[in-house]
Amino acid sequence: MSFFGFGQSVEVEILLNDAESRKRAEHKTEDGKKEKYFLFYDGETVSGKVSLALKNPNKRLEHQGIKIEFIGQIELYYDRGNHHEFVSLVKDLARPGEISQSQAFDFEFTHVEKPYESYTGQNVKLRYFLRATISRRLNDVVKEMDIVVHTLSTYPELNSSIKMEVGIEDCLHIEFEYNKSKYHLKDVIVGKIYFLLVRIKIKHMEIDIIKRETTGTGPNVYHENDTIAKYEIMDGAPVRGESIPIRLFLAGYELTPTMRDINKKFSVRYYLNLVLIDEEERRYFKQQEVVLWRKGDIVRKSMSHQAAIASQRFEGTTSLGECPPHTQGKTDPYPDPTQHLPSPCPWPQGTMMTSMGLNEEQKEFQKVAFDFAAQEMAPNMAEWDQKELFPVDVMRKAAQLGFGGIYVQTDVGGSGLSRLDTAVIFEALATGCTSTTAYISIHNMCAWIIDTFGNEEQRHKFCPPLCTMEKFASYCLTEPGSGSDAASLLTSAKRQGDHYVLNGSKAFISGAGESDVYVVMCRTGEPGPKGISCIVVEKGTPGLSFGKKEKKVGWNSQPTRAVIFEDCAVPVANRIGDEGQGFLIAMKGLNGGRINVASCSLGAAYASVVLTRDHLNVRKQFGEPLANKQYLQFKLADMATRLVASRLMIRSAAVALQEEREDAVALCSMAKLFATDECFAICNQALQMHGGYGYLKDYAIQQYVRDSRVHQILEGSNEVMRMLISRSLLQQ
């Protein structure tokens, strides 16, 4: 802002106390440009200082008082002279006097009410700002600083579906359904169009998202319509009985929450506009209002033991143990590719038996994981895959729920849960994003290795930041020349004084380049398994480098690279366990890792079955839903049966591993072999039953197929699992 009058004699600056840590948000200015401002929410305290710097130290500045204001106001462009304030707070900083030297004045506005979201439109602006004023006899010295306010909402309690009809008597009858009427700003609008009667030639159909800004009252009302996006639904003539699925992704567009009658000055509403054009260029319209809202951050509590995890809840959301109000008593007919599991209703306690045999505490863990998967992972799953993003922030949110060190002991920040608890949690998380969950499972395995085989100093150094996911971990066993034959690894670690010097490379390492801690199996002694040791290498160690990022079929939300050691000196204090114990450590880690990755396959298969069931209920061919076809009914029954069988085998193996039974290795191998094979087959069959739609990246099915395929290869290929199982049988 510019100064007025004698403002040139003093520089005024408004500084926030939390400026370094406070998030900034982009906001459009009146000229259409975007600038970043400090972001605030309703009820937050605004504090800082007003700094005054005299340009001429030898000259005094007389004033009639100094104050700072926090103001929220609405500016109508056609009535520039009048500003309508809805928030006005004032703090006096200094009484009348004079300023003889540069100085600063502290201020604080506590728990400030900010009822509306910042908005800049075509005819109106709603802004929040701080204004520091040095009152003078002639002209005041004024400095303003704008901030941005976002209004956060929780999931609506009522969110009914919408049905629309477009009809011309004896010529056209189209039904259009939306899955709900209220959407958050990064949501996906899912719908279906049914052509019940078509006797006119339609050549084009589209859906528009329209923003309508209304200002003024009475006869002086102004409406400004802005088409935010256009989606072409069809280019060509439809056929009677045909149905077309709709997916409208809201992320990426400049949208604000719906604003209704803000301070009786303006409104902002959004509409879905269905447009049909026939061969004679006649246009037919049908418009329906939808409500947009900004999804609030999940409020989490700290936790230090099992019961604490069970108490976690997402504020304002529906527990996964019960159906949301808009789905009670019915099946949601709109399988959403990115928010495909708002709840596991109606099967979690029924045919799918996700909670069968679990105690109440384990059911609580499961609910929390399902909630997190549906609300934090599923909406981003497709984007992470397509853009190959490593979702650090979301994984750290998962760690706040205890998922960074699920079976790590509590004294170093872990959750101290059992292997069965872990399998339940990973299955639930994998419904939201199988690839990301798989990485979290590897990270957990690394943390468990250090916790179990490390000394007290190592446990307390490495485990706490791993459990919070402040730091990430990677497991380094496979090499270019030793995959299934892990005991033949060549990466060497030669001791020189109080260091090991590592040389060699590891291949296909998940998280490589992004992780901070690398649990490395390397050769410190003789050939074979007894010459292998386990050493922790920290990122940034001289001699540690990484290969190019691999381009993979799936698992794209986690980077995969080679890890390269070139005269990499690591302290002997970083060795986990004794020399020669590394192969035993690696295998014990993999026993749990096989249960974990099988659980990830289970989550992918479970989500695929649910999506397929919903698709069969909605998709019509030959005049009736596909769900009426007995062949497909039987296929679905087979999928559900194989899914439940896989779950039972995984959980049985998890219990055996926890109890350290003699048959644990064989059972873990059986569970990994059976579940990853069967669950991939389930996902693949689900894609087939979706037809051509299943092959589109708009649908989640194809991603479950791609992400679960590698589970048959890693953590010991399924061929190696057969070797371990047969060896166990022949040795009895």
Stockholm file with secondary structure:
# STOCKHOLM 1.0

chainA/1-732         MSFFGFGQSVEVEILLNDAESRKRAEHKTEDGKKEKYFLFYDGETVSGKVSLALKNPNKRLEHQGIKIEFIGQIELYYDRGNHHEFVSLVKDLARPGEISQSQAFDFEFTHVEKPYESYTGQNVKLRYFLRATISRRLNDVVKEMDIVVHTLSTYPELNSSIKMEVGIEDCLHIEFEYNKSKYHLKDVIVGKIYFLLVRIKIKHMEIDIIKRETTGTGPNVYHENDTIAKYEIMDGAPVRGESIPIRLFLAGYELTPTMRDINKKFSVRYYLNLVLIDEEERRYFKQQEVVLWRKGDIVRKSMSHQAAIASQRFEGTTSLGECPPHTQGKTDPYPDPTQHLPSPCPWPQGTMMTSMGLNEEQKEFQKVAFDFAAQEMAPNMAEWDQKELFPVDVMRKAAQLGFGGIYVQTDVGGSGLSRLDTAVIFEALATGCTSTTAYISIHNMCAWIIDTFGNEEQRHKFCPPLCTMEKFASYCLTEPGSGSDAASLLTSAKRQGDHYVLNGSKAFISGAGESDVYVVMCRTGEPGPKGISCIVVEKGTPGLSFGKKEKKVGWNSQPTRAVIFEDCAVPVANRIGDEGQGFLIAMKGLNGGRINVASCSLGAAYASVVLTRDHLNVRKQFGEPLANKQYLQFKLADMATRLVASRLMIRSAAVALQEEREDAVALCSMAKLFATDECFAICNQALQMHGGYGYLKDYAIQQYVRDSRVHQILEGSNEVMRMLISRSLLQQ
#=GR chainA/1-732 SS CCCCGGGGGEEEEEEETTTTTSCEEEEECTTSCEEEEEEEETTCCEEEEEEEEESSTTSCEEESCEEEEEEEEEEEGGGTTCEEEEEEEEEEEECSEEECSCEEEEEEETTCCCCSCCEECSSEEEEEEEEEEECCSSCCEEEEEEEEEECCBCCCSCCCCEEEEEEETTTEEEEEEESCSEEETTCEEEEEEEEEEECSCEEEEEEEEEEEEEESCGGGCEEEEEEEEEEEEESSCCCTTCEEEEEEECTTSCCCCCEEEETTTEEEEEEEEEEEEETTCCEEEEEEEEEEECBCCCCCCCCCSHHHHHHCCCTTSCCTTSCCGGGTTSCCCCCCSSSCCSCCTTSTTTTTCTTTTCCHHHHHHHHHHHHHIIIIIGGGHHHHHHHTCCCHHHHHHHHHTTTTSTTSCGGGTCCCCCHHHHHHHHHHHHTTCHHHHHHHHHHHHHHHHHHHHSCHHHHHHHHHHHHTTSSCEEEECCBTTBSSCGGGCCCEEEEETTEEEEEEEEEEEETTTTCSEEEEEEECSSSSGGGEEEEEEETTCTTEEECCCCCCSSCTTSCEEEEEEEEEEEEGGGEESSTTCHHHHHHHHHHHHHHHHHHHHHHHHHHHHHHHHHHHHHCEETTEEGGGCHHHHHHHHHHHHHHHHHHHHHHHHHHHHHTTCTTHHHHHHHHHHHHHHHHHHHHHHHHHHTGGGGGSTTSTHHHHHHHHHGGGTSSSCHHHHHHHHHHHHHHC
#=GC SS_cons         CCCCGGGGGEEEEEEETTTTTSCEEEEECTTSCEEEEEEEETTCCEEEEEEEEESSTTSCEEESCEEEEEEEEEEEGGGTTCEEEEEEEEEEEECSEEECSCEEEEEEETTCCCCSCCEECSSEEEEEEEEEEECCSSCCEEEEEEEEEECCBCCCSCCCCEEEEEEETTTEEEEEEESCSEEETTCEEEEEEEEEEECSCEEEEEEEEEEEEEESCGGGCEEEEEEEEEEEEESSCCCTTCEEEEEEECTTSCCCCCEEEETTTEEEEEEEEEEEEETTCCEEEEEEEEEEECBCCCCCCCCCSHHHHHHCCCTTSCCTTSCCGGGTTSCCCCCCSSSCCSCCTTSTTTTTCTTTTCCHHHHHHHHHHHHHIIIIIGGGHHHHHHHTCCCHHHHHHHHHTTTTSTTSCGGGTCCCCCHHHHHHHHHHHHTTCHHHHHHHHHHHHHHHHHHHHSCHHHHHHHHHHHHTTSSCEEEECCBTTBSSCGGGCCCEEEEETTEEEEEEEEEEEETTTTCSEEEEEEECSSSSGGGEEEEEEETTCTTEEECCCCCCSSCTTSCEEEEEEEEEEEEGGGEESSTTCHHHHHHHHHHHHHHHHHHHHHHHHHHHHHHHHHHHHHCEETTEEGGGCHHHHHHHHHHHHHHHHHHHHHHHHHHHHHTTCTTHHHHHHHHHHHHHHHHHHHHHHHHHHTGGGGGSTTSTHHHHHHHHHGGGTSSSCHHHHHHHHHHHHHHC
//
